[in-house]
Amino acid sequence: MAFLYSISPRSLFTLYIAKEIARDEEFTKNLLLELKDKKMVVEIKKNPKGIQYLKRSRWKMSDAAYDAYKNHQSNA
């Protein structure tokens, strides 16, 4: 989550997130899907032109998770 917070509001593909946190892509995808179920990240399945991705997803931190993380960081 710290990495997604640091790049917010940008979104990145699973591959780039996996490289940044030094994990394999499948492991990272499973983590992101769990975070999606908890409404902590948002999966983006369309490119900026509105065209559906066939096999890829981009991810970003949800607004609620960003605000909670930001408040926690400022109180620490």
C-alpha positions in Angstrom: 0.0 0.0 0.0 2.9 2.4 0.7 4.0 2.2 -2.9 0.5 2.9 -4.2 0.2 5.8 -1.8 3.5 7.2 -3.0 2.4 7.3 -6.7 -1.3 8.3 -6.0 -3.3 9.3 -8.0 -1.5 7.5 -10.8 -2.3 3.9 -11.6 0.1 1.2 -12.7 -0.1 -2.2 -14.3 0.4 -5.3 -12.1 3.8 -6.0 -13.7 5.2 -2.7 -12.7 3.9 -3.0 -9.1 5.4 -6.5 -8.9 8.8 -5.2 -10.0 8.7 -2.3 -7.6 7.9 -4.5 -4.5 10.2 -7.3 -5.7 7.6 -10.0 -6.0 6.4 -12.2 -8.8 3.4 -11.0 -10.8 0.9 -13.8 -9.8 1.6 -13.2 -6.1 1.1 -9.4 -6.6 -2.1 -10.0 -8.5 -3.5 -12.1 -5.7 -2.6 -9.4 -3.1 -4.2 -6.8 -5.3 -7.4 -8.8 -5.7 -7.6 -9.3 -1.9 -7.2 -5.6 -1.4 -9.9 -5.0 -4.1 -12.3 -7.1 -2.1 -11.6 -5.0 0.9 -12.1 -1.8 -1.2 -8.6 -0.6 -0.6 -7.5 -0.6 -4.3 -9.4 0.1 -7.5 -8.9 -2.1 -10.6 -8.9 -0.2 -13.9 -9.8 -2.4 -16.9 -10.0 0.3 -19.6 -7.3 2.5 -21.1 -7.5 6.3 -21.1 -9.4 6.2 -24.4 -12.1 3.9 -22.9 -11.0 0.8 -24.7 -11.3 -2.4 -22.6 -8.0 -4.2 -21.8 -8.1 -7.8 -22.9 -5.6 -9.3 -20.4 -4.3 -6.4 -18.3 -5.4 -4.3 -15.4 -4.1 -1.1 -13.9 -4.4 -0.5 -10.1 -4.6 2.5 -7.9 -5.4 3.1 -4.3 -9.0 3.9 -3.5 -9.9 7.4 -2.4 -11.0 6.1 1.0 -7.8 4.1 1.6 -5.7 7.1 0.4 -7.5 9.4 2.9 -7.1 6.9 5.8 -3.4 6.3 5.0 -2.8 10.1 4.7 -4.4 10.7 8.1 -2.4 7.9 9.7 0.8 9.3 8.2 0.1 12.8 9.5 -0.8 11.6 13.0 2.4 9.4 13.3 
